[in-house]
Amino acid sequence: MPIEKRVLKIVSDILKIPENKISVNDKLIDLVSDSIQLFELLVGFERELGEKIKYEDVAHIERISDIVDYATFKITNTSSLK
């Protein structure tokens, strides 16, 4: 499954929003109802990547597309994630 689809599925599953109602251009802050959901998303992404996401990196994630870019970078630059 392409990375974009995997990320959208995580967002959809955790936030209980149908995949056809979200896009990579959506801001996470507009989709979540509280900080707990943001934390749950972070854990979901970490689980999918198989590693912790550094705080410095989290600070730069605003949109779903930022997560897709981050995951793409990690997967293509870390042999253990391929």
Buried (B, 14 or more C-beta within 10 A) or exposed (E): EEBBEBBBBBBBEBBEBEEEEBEBEBEBEEBBEEEEBBEBBBBBBEEBBEEEBEEEEBEEBEBBBBBBBBBBEBBEEEEEEE
